[in-house]
Structures are given as structure tokens and as C-alpha cells.
Amino acid sequence: QVQLVESGGGLVQAGGSLKLSCAASGLTFSSYVMGWFRQAPGKERDFVALISWSGSTTYYGDSVKGRFTISRDNAKNTVYLQMNSLKPEDTALYYCAAKMSMTRRTTHKTYDYWGQGTQVTVSS
């Protein structure tokens, strides 16, 4: 069975940084593009970032572009999200997700596998 396990969330002050990790098991990691989504209470699940199979191509949601960086280490079956210049509006439960194609990358229902989420809280 496939497992995606996020870690690295926590409480940080505005302007600070956090690095999230997502460890994958039970799948051929390099066959999947990996994404990050986030969901705040009462809000829809929004696209944050996506990275291609080898890591050569990345996409970001408009609200995080220039501040967040997605990366992956296929040897470690892990995808990362480096978050800098954090804002209170970044507060959310962050999920990593996996699917085999790059199409409809911002549509969460097209992803095959999901982690349990890790909470990020940014204080002002």
C-alpha cells in the first residue's frame, strides 16, 4: 500500500521559514509527479506547488511564487517544500500528493495519493 507522510510543520513568525518533507513508500517514486496543496479552515484545498518526475520542471501557485521552492530527492523517495518569507495567510494544513501525469495539476481530485497533512501556523 502507498503511504505519503508529511513532516516539518509548526508555528513560525511572519517572515520566517519552514521546510516541509513528504516521505513516500509503496510506489515507484520516480514514476510520479509530486504536488503540495494546502487547506485553511472554511476554505477550499488550493494548489501550492508541483514538481515533475526528475525535478526538472516546477509549478507554483500565484500566492507562493517567489517565496516557496519545491524539490525532490528520488534516491530518498522524498519531496520537500521550502517556505520562506511566510505570511499569516500561509496558515493551513499542508498536504503532499502524487499522480502520474502533469495534466490538471491544480485540480486536487486528479491526484491518486495523499498524505495526512502537516499543520503550518504563521503568527503576526
C-alpha positions as CSV (number, residue, x, y, z in Angstrom):
1,Q,0.0,0.0,0.0
2,V,1.0,3.6,-0.7
3,Q,1.9,5.9,2.1
4,L,2.8,9.6,1.9
5,V,3.8,11.1,5.3
6,E,4.4,14.8,5.7
7,S,6.5,16.3,8.5
8,G,8.1,19.6,9.4
9,G,5.1,21.8,10.1
10,G,4.9,24.0,13.1
11,L,4.5,27.5,14.4
12,V,6.6,30.3,12.9
13,Q,6.5,34.1,13.0
14,A,5.7,36.1,9.9
15,G,8.8,36.5,7.8
16,G,10.2,33.2,9.0
17,S,10.9,29.9,7.2
18,L,9.9,26.3,7.4
19,K,10.9,23.2,5.4
20,L,8.3,20.5,4.9
21,S,9.1,17.0,3.9
22,C,7.0,14.2,2.4
23,A,8.3,10.7,2.6
24,A,6.7,8.2,0.1
25,S,6.6,4.5,0.3
26,G,4.8,1.7,-1.6
27,L,5.2,3.3,-5.0
28,T,7.8,3.8,-7.6
29,F,8.5,7.3,-6.6
30,S,10.2,8.5,-9.8
31,S,7.1,7.5,-11.8
32,Y,5.0,10.1,-10.0
33,V,4.9,13.9,-10.2
34,M,4.6,15.3,-6.7
35,G,2.5,18.2,-5.5
36,W,1.8,20.2,-2.4
37,F,-1.7,21.5,-1.6
38,R,-2.9,23.4,1.4
39,Q,-6.3,23.9,3.1
40,A,-7.3,26.5,5.7
41,P,-10.5,26.2,7.8
42,G,-13.5,27.0,5.7
43,K,-11.5,27.3,2.5
44,E,-11.1,25.0,-0.5
45,R,-8.0,22.9,-1.0
46,D,-5.6,25.1,-3.0
47,F,-2.7,24.2,-5.2
48,V,0.7,25.2,-3.9
49,A,3.4,23.6,-6.0
50,L,4.2,20.7,-8.3
51,I,7.5,19.0,-9.4
52,S,8.0,16.8,-12.4
53,W,9.3,13.2,-12.3
54,S,13.0,14.1,-12.4
55,G,12.6,17.5,-10.7
56,S,13.5,19.4,-13.9
57,T,10.1,21.3,-14.0
58,T,8.3,23.1,-11.3
59,Y,5.0,25.0,-11.0
60,Y,3.7,27.3,-8.2
61,G,0.5,28.8,-7.2
62,D,0.4,32.6,-7.6
63,S,0.3,33.3,-3.9
64,V,3.5,31.5,-3.1
65,K,5.6,32.1,-6.3
66,G,9.0,33.6,-5.4
67,R,8.7,32.5,-1.7
68,F,8.3,28.7,-1.8
69,T,10.6,26.2,-3.5
70,I,9.6,22.6,-4.2
71,S,12.3,19.9,-4.7
72,R,12.6,16.2,-4.6
73,D,15.2,13.6,-3.9
74,N,14.3,10.4,-5.8
75,A,17.0,8.4,-4.0
76,K,15.3,9.2,-0.7
77,N,11.7,8.9,-2.0
78,T,11.1,12.4,-0.5
79,V,9.7,15.6,-1.8
80,Y,10.3,18.9,0.0
81,L,8.7,22.3,0.3
82,Q,11.0,25.1,1.4
83,M,8.8,28.0,2.6
84,N,10.4,31.4,3.1
85,S,9.0,34.9,3.9
86,L,6.0,33.3,5.5
87,K,2.8,35.3,5.9
88,P,-0.2,34.7,8.2
89,E,-2.3,33.8,5.2
90,D,0.0,30.8,4.6
91,T,-1.5,29.2,7.7
92,A,-3.1,25.9,6.6
93,L,-2.9,22.2,6.7
94,Y,-0.3,21.2,4.1
95,Y,-0.7,18.0,2.1
96,C,1.6,16.3,-0.3
97,A,0.1,14.3,-3.2
98,A,1.2,12.1,-6.1
99,K,0.0,11.3,-9.6
100,M,1.4,10.0,-12.8
101,S,0.8,12.9,-15.2
102,M,1.3,16.6,-15.3
103,T,-2.2,17.4,-16.6
104,R,-4.7,19.3,-14.5
105,R,-2.0,20.0,-12.0
106,T,-4.0,22.4,-9.8
107,T,-7.1,20.0,-9.5
108,H,-6.8,18.1,-6.3
109,K,-9.3,15.4,-7.3
110,T,-6.9,14.2,-10.1
111,Y,-4.2,13.2,-7.7
112,D,-4.0,9.5,-6.8
113,Y,-2.4,9.5,-3.4
114,W,-2.4,11.9,-0.4
115,G,-0.7,12.3,2.9
116,Q,-2.3,13.0,6.2
117,G,-1.2,16.7,6.3
118,T,1.1,18.7,8.5
119,Q,-0.1,22.0,10.1
120,V,1.7,25.2,9.4
121,T,0.8,28.2,11.5
122,V,2.2,31.7,10.9
123,S,1.8,34.3,13.6
124,S,1.9,38.0,13.1
